[in-house]
């Protein structure tokens, strides 16, 4: 009973009373489809997947719930998985324009369900990378939240193409990326190795999980490159580093 009370209180931080109760019952009963009456939308958490674990990370442990000194208008969700981070951002910042990037087709289908009806939301079934590239998709951990990419030649059989942050900025006609959330299973190393000179100084907040266990020196590469610019490591959450760009914002204490 105590665990249920604690869970309900955590859910109420993000959802209205009726929706928090619907989520509580859905989680307890391991429902795949949870209808939220106040929001008039549905959350999909697939069985035999990591979806519930991802939901708990984002909404219960507050993975991305950092107080910002401004209202973000432009958000990139790189490594969107099943769209729960995009859902979190849209609920918290309803006026924001969000681009979600995901490589795996089943996850993409889940994103479409979890973000159905969103305005100013674009889903790209591509791989976030630092250049035009082509990839095979691998699942070395036999999970639903840790797919990786392996670069191949254009004339080889490939599963997916890349998208760069510069391309997103250009096509969306954004001046800045206000929040850049990155969880791309090791590909962050390449993202911060080269071709970052344009988009990185235009990024206000970076929320990144590094994956040295998958690709050595990810953290080193990310931190070394970020330190070339006027960022500070503002805080850390459950496995996520959150950087603020002091050239684009003023902190309020």
N, C-alpha and C positions, 0 to 999 in steps of 0.2 A: 504493500500500500504506500509506504513512504517513497519508494522509487517512482511510483505513478504520480504522486503529488509533486515531487521534484521535477519530473519530466513535464508535467502540465505547466508549472511555473515558468520553465524555460521556454516552452512553446508560446506562452502568452506574451513573451518579450517581442515576438515577431508577428503574432497573429491575433485577431479578435477572439473573444471568448468562445464563440460557437465553433470557429475554425480550429482553435487550439484543442478543443474537446474532440472534434472530428479526427484530427491528427493523432491525438492520444489513443483513441479507440482503434484507429487504423494501424498504428504502429504496434500496439499490444496484440492485435489480432492478425498481424502480418498480412495486411491487405495490399494488393497490388495497385488498386485504384481507390484513392481517398478523395471524396468530394468535399470541397470547402464552401459552405453555404453563403457566408458573408462575402467572400471574394468572388463567388460565382465562377469558380474554376476547379480543376481537378489536378491532383498530383499523382504521378505514376511512379511507383517504386517496384521494379521488377523482382520477382522471386529468383533465387539462385543467382544473385548478382551482388555487387557491392553498393547498390543504390541506397539502401537504408543507412549503411555506414557513412556514405557521402552526405546524406541528408543530416545525419547527426553531427558530423564535422562542421557543416556550414551553419546550421540553425541552432544547435545545442552548445557547441564549444566555441561559437562565434569566430570562426576562422577568418572571416573578412569583415567583421563588424567593428571596424576601427573608426573612431571619431575623427572626422576631417574638418579642416578650417574653411571649407568651401563646399558648395553644392555641385557635385560632379555632373557634367552634361554628356560626356563621351566616355564610353567604357568598352574595352576589349577583353573578352573572356576567352583566353587562349588555352585550349585543352578543356573544352566545355563539358566533357563527359555526357551527362544526361540533362544538363541545363539547370541544375539546382543552384549553382552560383549566379547564373543569369537571372533566375527567379528571385533570389535574395536581393540582388542589386536593383531589379525592377521594382520590387516591393518597397525597398528603402528609398530609391531615387526614381520615382515614377516618370519624371520628365526626361530621364536620360536616354540617350541614343546608344544602343548596345550592339556590338558585333561579336557573335559567338563563333569560335573556330573549333572544329572537331574532326578527327580523321576516320572514326569507325562508324560504319553505316548503321548498325543496330543502335548505337548511342545517338546518332543523328536522328533516327526515328523517335527515340525517347525525348530528345530535346524538343522536337516539333510538338509533342504532346504536352510537355511541361511548360512550354512557353506559348501555347495556343492563344491567339487573340491579342498578343502584345503589339502595341504600336512602337514605331521607331526601334525595331529589332530586326537584325539580319543574321541569318545562319549561313556559314560558309563551310562546306564539307571539303576542307583542305588542311594541309599541314603548315603550322606556323614555322617559318624558317627565315634564314638571312639572305636567301637568293632564290632564283628560279631553279627548282629542282623537282625530281620525281622519286617516288618512294614505294617500297613494299611495306605493308603493315605487318608487324609481328606481335605476338602475344606470349612472351616468354614466361609469364607468371600464371597463365591460364586464368586470368581474372577479367573483370569488365571495366576496370578503372586504371589499367596500366599498360595500354597498348603503346608500342614504340614504332618508330619509323627507321627504315634502312634505305639509304640513298642508292639509286640505281641509275643507269644511263637512260636517256630518253628513248633510245631504240630498243631497250629491254622491256619486258612486261612489267608494268607498274600498277599500283592500286590507286595512287592519289598524287596530286600535284601540290606544290607549295603556294603559300600566300605570304607576303612580307608585310611588315608594319608600315613601311613607306607606301605600299600599294593601298592599304586601307586608308591611311591619312589622305592620300591623293583622291581616291575614288569617293570617299565620304566628304571631302572638302572640309576636314577638321583642321583647326589651328593647333589644337593640343589633344593628346590622349589623357583624360583626367584620371582614369584608373586603368592600369594595365595589369590584369590578373593572369599569371602564367603558371600552368601546371602541365608540362608537356613531356614528362617522363625522360628527361635527359637531353632533349633537343634544345634546352635553354643554353647549353654550352656553345653550340654553333650560333645561336641567336645573338649572344653577347661577344662572340669572337671577332666578328667583322660586319661591316655595313650597318652599323648602329649610329653613325655620326649624325644622321638627320633626325631619326625618330626619337632617340633617347633624350636629347635635351628638350624635346617637345612633350615629354611625358611627366605628369605631375606626381602620380603615385604609382609605385610598383608593388604588387603583392605576389611574391614568387616562392614556389617550393622548388628546392634544388634536389637533384637525384644522383649524388655521388655513388650511391650503391649500384646504380645502373650504368653510369658513365663517369669515370674518375675525373676529378678536378672541375666538376660543374660549378661548385660553390666558389672556388678560387677564380674561375673565369668571370663569373657574374659579378663578384665583388670587386675584382680588379678593374673591370670596365666601368661599373657604376661609379667607382671612386675617381674616375677621370672627370666627372661632372660634379655639380654642386648638390649632391644628394646626401642625406643622412639616413642611417638606419633608425627609423623612428620607434619601431617596436617589433616584437615577434609574437606570433600566436602559435597554435598547434602545428609546428613544422613549417610555418610560413614566415618569410622575412618581408617586412613592410618598410619601404623606402619613401621618403618625401623629397621632392625636388625644391630646394629653397630658392632657386632662381625663379620659380613660378608661383610661389605661395608665401604667405607670411604666417608663421605659427602664432597661435593664441594660447597663452598660458593662464 
